[in-house]
Amino acid sequence: MRFKYLIITAVLVLCLALAASCAPRQQDRQAHVRPSIVDANTEATDKLLGACNVFIDYHEPIIVTSLVDIDNMRKSSTLGRMSSEMIANRLAQHGYQVREVKMGDNIFVSDSQGEFILSRDLQQIGKKHEVQGFIVGTYAVSDMRQRYFDPQVSVSLRFVDTDNNLGCTHNYVINNTDLKLWQ
């Protein structure tokens, strides 16, 4: 009888050991967790600021424009506009002055598309709006026909001063996103 209990106990211990070895490790579970769009834009803003090779003055305002489609620079999307709002919010959380621009001569504002810098004369725009520079960005939507990729959007974010010089850049990918909201 004792031998029977010993065998059953050994089999149960073996089954538990096998089950534990098949369970995903903590790092494997974390690898499958995708950051939200808020997390991706927050982290990207932090990395952009960390990659600056110029001084961005906390006391001088910055304008954040809508992220635009790389294939059509006059077009944004729901999440392109929302991403720029998240980026502006994060800059403000860091203490930067972010100028809210909804109307202007050289900055085109569309209810359906967002804020765009239409002029190539950034000095004139910077002087008119009294800013030190602009946060601008482009995005590219992954090809939805490629089933072997998760839906993703590649984003290039930049700080451009009023002399049209890049001061900071950061590229990132937003995974597992609703591509329709980027079009």
ROZA-645145 format. One record per residue (C-alpha): residue number from 1; residue in three letters; x, y, z. Coordinates in pm, 1 decimal, always signed. Example, Ala and Ser with C-alpha at 12.3 -4.5 7.8 and 13.67 -1.06 7.14 Angstrom:
// residues 2
+-----+-----+----------+----------+----------+
:   i :  aa :        X :        Y :        Z :
+-----+-----+----------+----------+----------+
:   1 : ALA :  +1230.0 :   -450.0 :   +780.0 :
:   2 : SER :  +1367.0 :   -106.0 :   +714.0 :
+-----+-----+----------+----------+----------+
***
This chain:
// residues 183
+-----+-----+----------+----------+----------+
:   i :  aa :        X :        Y :        Z :
+-----+-----+----------+----------+----------+
:   1 : MET :     +0.0 :     +0.0 :     +0.0 :
:   2 : ARG :   +282.6 :   +235.3 :    +87.6 :
:   3 : PHE :   +448.1 :   +157.1 :   -242.9 :
:   4 : LYS :   +127.6 :   +258.7 :   -427.1 :
:   5 : TYR :   +122.5 :   +600.5 :   -249.6 :
:   6 : LEU :   +490.2 :   +645.3 :   -320.8 :
:   7 : ILE :   +434.0 :   +577.9 :   -692.6 :
:   8 : ILE :   +132.6 :   +813.5 :   -707.2 :
:   9 : THR :   +330.8 :  +1085.8 :   -526.2 :
:  10 : ALA :   +625.7 :  +1041.4 :   -763.9 :
:  11 : VAL :   +397.3 :  +1060.2 :  -1068.9 :
:  12 : LEU :   +229.4 :  +1376.5 :   -934.3 :
:  13 : VAL :   +566.9 :  +1539.3 :   -864.2 :
:  14 : LEU :   +683.8 :  +1446.9 :  -1214.2 :
:  15 : CYS :   +365.4 :  +1589.4 :  -1369.2 :
:  16 : LEU :   +403.7 :  +1914.5 :  -1173.6 :
:  17 : ALA :   +767.8 :  +1942.0 :  -1278.0 :
:  18 : LEU :   +674.3 :  +1889.2 :  -1643.5 :
:  19 : ALA :   +392.2 :  +2143.9 :  -1622.1 :
:  20 : ALA :   +624.3 :  +2398.1 :  -1460.2 :
:  21 : SER :   +886.6 :  +2349.0 :  -1730.0 :
:  22 : CYS :   +625.8 :  +2409.8 :  -2001.5 :
:  23 : ALA :   +492.4 :  +2732.5 :  -1847.6 :
:  24 : PRO :   +635.7 :  +3048.4 :  -2004.8 :
:  25 : ARG :   +904.2 :  +3220.5 :  -1801.9 :
:  26 : GLN :   +838.4 :  +3572.0 :  -1678.3 :
:  27 : GLN :  +1066.5 :  +3725.8 :  -1943.2 :
:  28 : ASP :   +886.1 :  +3527.9 :  -2218.1 :
:  29 : ARG :   +548.6 :  +3658.9 :  -2100.3 :
:  30 : GLN :   +683.5 :  +4015.4 :  -2098.7 :
:  31 : ALA :   +818.9 :  +3979.1 :  -2453.1 :
:  32 : HIS :   +464.8 :  +3930.6 :  -2582.2 :
:  33 : VAL :   +322.1 :  +4236.4 :  -2405.7 :
:  34 : ARG :   +295.0 :  +4525.4 :  -2651.0 :
:  35 : PRO :   +319.7 :  +4881.5 :  -2527.3 :
:  36 : SER :    +18.2 :  +5102.8 :  -2577.3 :
:  37 : ILE :    +35.1 :  +5396.6 :  -2816.7 :
:  38 : VAL :    +56.2 :  +5625.6 :  -2512.5 :
:  39 : ASP :   +354.3 :  +5431.3 :  -2377.5 :
:  40 : ALA :   +521.9 :  +5424.7 :  -2719.9 :
:  41 : ASN :   +486.8 :  +5802.4 :  -2769.3 :
:  42 : THR :   +587.8 :  +5880.5 :  -2410.6 :
:  43 : GLU :   +900.1 :  +5666.0 :  -2439.4 :
:  44 : ALA :   +977.1 :  +5811.3 :  -2783.2 :
:  45 : THR :   +955.9 :  +6167.3 :  -2650.4 :
:  46 : ASP :  +1189.4 :  +6078.9 :  -2363.2 :
:  47 : LYS :  +1434.1 :  +5918.8 :  -2605.8 :
:  48 : LEU :  +1410.5 :  +6217.0 :  -2843.1 :
:  49 : LEU :  +1504.7 :  +6451.9 :  -2560.7 :
:  50 : GLY :  +1785.3 :  +6219.1 :  -2458.5 :
:  51 : ALA :  +1926.3 :  +6215.6 :  -2812.5 :
:  52 : CYS :  +1959.6 :  +6593.6 :  -2848.3 :
:  53 : ASN :  +2289.1 :  +6737.8 :  -2957.8 :
:  54 : VAL :  +2155.9 :  +7090.8 :  -2904.7 :
:  55 : PHE :  +2023.0 :  +7269.3 :  -2599.6 :
:  56 : ILE :  +1645.8 :  +7305.0 :  -2591.6 :
:  57 : ASP :  +1561.7 :  +7590.9 :  -2358.2 :
:  58 : TYR :  +1279.2 :  +7523.5 :  -2110.2 :
:  59 : HIS :  +1190.3 :  +7893.5 :  -2119.7 :
:  60 : GLU :  +1147.7 :  +7917.5 :  -2497.4 :
:  61 : PRO :   +829.9 :  +7771.0 :  -2651.2 :
:  62 : ILE :   +816.4 :  +7477.9 :  -2892.2 :
:  63 : ILE :   +545.1 :  +7398.0 :  -3145.8 :
:  64 : VAL :   +445.0 :  +7034.0 :  -3194.5 :
:  65 : THR :   +290.8 :  +6960.9 :  -3534.4 :
:  66 : SER :    +78.7 :  +6662.7 :  -3634.6 :
:  67 : LEU :   +264.9 :  +6353.8 :  -3745.5 :
:  68 : VAL :   +217.0 :  +6321.6 :  -4120.8 :
:  69 : ASP :   +203.4 :  +6033.5 :  -4365.4 :
:  70 : ILE :   +546.0 :  +5993.9 :  -4528.8 :
:  71 : ASP :   +375.8 :  +5931.6 :  -4863.9 :
:  72 : ASN :   +160.6 :  +6244.9 :  -4842.3 :
:  73 : MET :   +304.9 :  +6524.9 :  -4629.0 :
:  74 : ARG :    -27.5 :  +6711.3 :  -4633.1 :
:  75 : LYS :   -210.8 :  +6419.4 :  -4475.2 :
:  76 : SER :   -231.6 :  +6302.4 :  -4118.1 :
:  77 : SER :   -467.5 :  +6063.6 :  -3942.7 :
:  78 : THR :   -655.5 :  +6019.3 :  -3618.6 :
:  79 : LEU :   -358.4 :  +5855.2 :  -3447.7 :
:  80 : GLY :   -109.2 :  +6088.6 :  -3618.2 :
:  81 : ARG :   -287.5 :  +6384.6 :  -3461.5 :
:  82 : MET :   -337.1 :  +6206.6 :  -3130.3 :
:  83 : SER :    +30.3 :  +6106.8 :  -3117.9 :
:  84 : SER :   +134.4 :  +6470.0 :  -3152.2 :
:  85 : GLU :    -95.6 :  +6558.1 :  -2860.7 :
:  86 : MET :    +67.5 :  +6285.5 :  -2649.2 :
:  87 : ILE :   +415.0 :  +6409.4 :  -2745.5 :
:  88 : ALA :   +319.3 :  +6769.2 :  -2655.9 :
:  89 : ASN :   +181.2 :  +6649.4 :  -2322.3 :
:  90 : ARG :   +502.7 :  +6464.1 :  -2242.3 :
:  91 : LEU :   +714.4 :  +6768.2 :  -2329.1 :
:  92 : ALA :   +499.9 :  +6977.1 :  -2094.4 :
:  93 : GLN :   +542.8 :  +6713.4 :  -1821.7 :
:  94 : HIS :   +919.5 :  +6759.2 :  -1859.8 :
:  95 : GLY :   +874.4 :  +7133.5 :  -1807.6 :
:  96 : TYR :   +903.6 :  +7255.7 :  -2165.6 :
:  97 : GLN :   +680.0 :  +7536.1 :  -2288.4 :
:  98 : VAL :   +464.3 :  +7395.5 :  -2566.4 :
:  99 : ARG :   +288.1 :  +7655.7 :  -2774.6 :
: 100 : GLU :    -69.0 :  +7559.1 :  -2862.4 :
: 101 : VAL :   -119.9 :  +7661.0 :  -3223.7 :
: 102 : LYS :   -457.1 :  +7613.8 :  -3380.4 :
: 103 : MET :   -450.6 :  +7899.9 :  -3628.8 :
: 104 : GLY :   -174.1 :  +8082.7 :  -3808.5 :
: 105 : ASP :    -62.1 :  +8222.5 :  -4141.2 :
: 106 : ASN :   +226.7 :  +7985.4 :  -4203.9 :
: 107 : ILE :    +89.0 :  +7692.9 :  -4011.8 :
: 108 : PHE :   -208.8 :  +7532.4 :  -4173.7 :
: 109 : VAL :   -466.8 :  +7389.1 :  -3936.2 :
: 110 : SER :   -733.1 :  +7151.0 :  -4057.2 :
: 111 : ASP :  -1001.1 :  +6998.6 :  -3834.8 :
: 112 : SER :   -959.0 :  +6665.6 :  -4008.7 :
: 113 : GLN :   -581.0 :  +6669.5 :  -4057.2 :
: 114 : GLY :   -415.6 :  +6872.4 :  -3777.7 :
: 115 : GLU :   -136.3 :  +7130.5 :  -3776.0 :
: 116 : PHE :   +110.6 :  +7143.7 :  -4063.8 :
: 117 : ILE :   +399.9 :  +7370.8 :  -4139.0 :
: 118 : LEU :   +341.5 :  +7475.9 :  -4498.7 :
: 119 : SER :   +623.3 :  +7721.9 :  -4536.6 :
: 120 : ARG :   +984.0 :  +7616.1 :  -4572.9 :
: 121 : ASP :  +1087.1 :  +7940.8 :  -4402.1 :
: 122 : LEU :  +1103.9 :  +7819.1 :  -4044.1 :
: 123 : GLN :  +1283.4 :  +8136.5 :  -3932.4 :
: 124 : GLN :   +980.6 :  +8342.7 :  -4030.2 :
: 125 : ILE :   +738.6 :  +8104.9 :  -3858.6 :
: 126 : GLY :   +961.3 :  +8082.2 :  -3551.9 :
: 127 : LYS :   +988.5 :  +8459.1 :  -3528.5 :
: 128 : LYS :   +613.8 :  +8511.1 :  -3577.7 :
: 129 : HIS :   +519.0 :  +8256.8 :  -3312.1 :
: 130 : GLU :   +826.2 :  +8332.9 :  -3094.4 :
: 131 : VAL :   +942.6 :  +7971.5 :  -3070.8 :
: 132 : GLN :  +1284.6 :  +7808.3 :  -3066.0 :
: 133 : GLY :  +1181.7 :  +7515.7 :  -3281.3 :
: 134 : PHE :   +935.0 :  +7251.1 :  -3383.5 :
: 135 : ILE :   +869.5 :  +6886.6 :  -3308.3 :
: 136 : VAL :   +778.7 :  +6729.1 :  -3640.1 :
: 137 : GLY :   +735.4 :  +6370.9 :  -3749.1 :
: 138 : THR :   +642.1 :  +6133.5 :  -4023.2 :
: 139 : TYR :   +493.1 :  +5785.9 :  -4013.4 :
: 140 : ALA :   +465.2 :  +5490.3 :  -4249.5 :
: 141 : VAL :   +196.3 :  +5225.7 :  -4215.3 :
: 142 : SER :   +298.3 :  +4862.8 :  -4265.8 :
: 143 : ASP :   +153.9 :  +4682.1 :  -4563.3 :
: 144 : MET :   -168.8 :  +4521.9 :  -4441.1 :
: 145 : ARG :   -137.4 :  +4248.2 :  -4703.2 :
: 146 : GLN :   +167.6 :  +4101.8 :  -4531.6 :
: 147 : ARG :     -1.7 :  +3864.2 :  -4290.6 :
: 148 : TYR :   +320.2 :  +3749.3 :  -4126.9 :
: 149 : PHE :   +381.1 :  +4090.7 :  -3966.3 :
: 150 : ASP :   +195.7 :  +4240.2 :  -3674.0 :
: 151 : PRO :    +22.8 :  +4563.9 :  -3772.0 :
: 152 : GLN :   +283.1 :  +4832.2 :  -3716.4 :
: 153 : VAL :   +359.7 :  +5193.7 :  -3787.0 :
: 154 : SER :   +714.3 :  +5328.8 :  -3819.0 :
: 155 : VAL :   +757.3 :  +5682.6 :  -3686.4 :
: 156 : SER :  +1041.3 :  +5930.7 :  -3731.6 :
: 157 : LEU :  +1033.7 :  +6210.5 :  -3476.0 :
: 158 : ARG :  +1255.3 :  +6521.1 :  -3492.2 :
: 159 : PHE :  +1324.5 :  +6852.7 :  -3323.9 :
: 160 : VAL :  +1397.4 :  +7113.7 :  -3592.2 :
: 161 : ASP :  +1519.4 :  +7458.8 :  -3494.0 :
: 162 : THR :  +1414.2 :  +7777.9 :  -3672.3 :
: 163 : ASP :  +1722.5 :  +7757.7 :  -3896.1 :
: 164 : ASN :  +1590.6 :  +7424.3 :  -4027.9 :
: 165 : ASN :  +1862.2 :  +7223.2 :  -3846.4 :
: 166 : LEU :  +1788.8 :  +6888.0 :  -3689.0 :
: 167 : GLY :  +1871.8 :  +6900.6 :  -3321.1 :
: 168 : CYS :  +1734.3 :  +6565.0 :  -3208.5 :
: 169 : THR :  +1594.5 :  +6261.8 :  -3383.9 :
: 170 : HIS :  +1436.3 :  +5937.5 :  -3276.1 :
: 171 : ASN :  +1280.4 :  +5655.3 :  -3476.3 :
: 172 : TYR :  +1038.7 :  +5406.4 :  -3326.7 :
: 173 : VAL :   +776.3 :  +5149.2 :  -3416.6 :
: 174 : ILE :   +425.6 :  +5125.7 :  -3278.8 :
: 175 : ASN :   +324.5 :  +4759.4 :  -3290.2 :
: 176 : ASN :    -10.5 :  +4590.2 :  -3283.1 :
: 177 : THR :   -206.4 :  +4903.0 :  -3370.0 :
: 178 : ASP :   -527.2 :  +4961.7 :  -3564.2 :
: 179 : LEU :   -390.2 :  +5057.2 :  -3905.4 :
: 180 : LYS :   -723.3 :  +5206.7 :  -4015.3 :
: 181 : LEU :   -677.3 :  +5484.2 :  -3759.7 :
: 182 : TRP :   -344.6 :  +5574.1 :  -3925.1 :
: 183 : GLN :   -496.3 :  +5622.0 :  -4270.2 :
+-----+-----+----------+----------+----------+
***
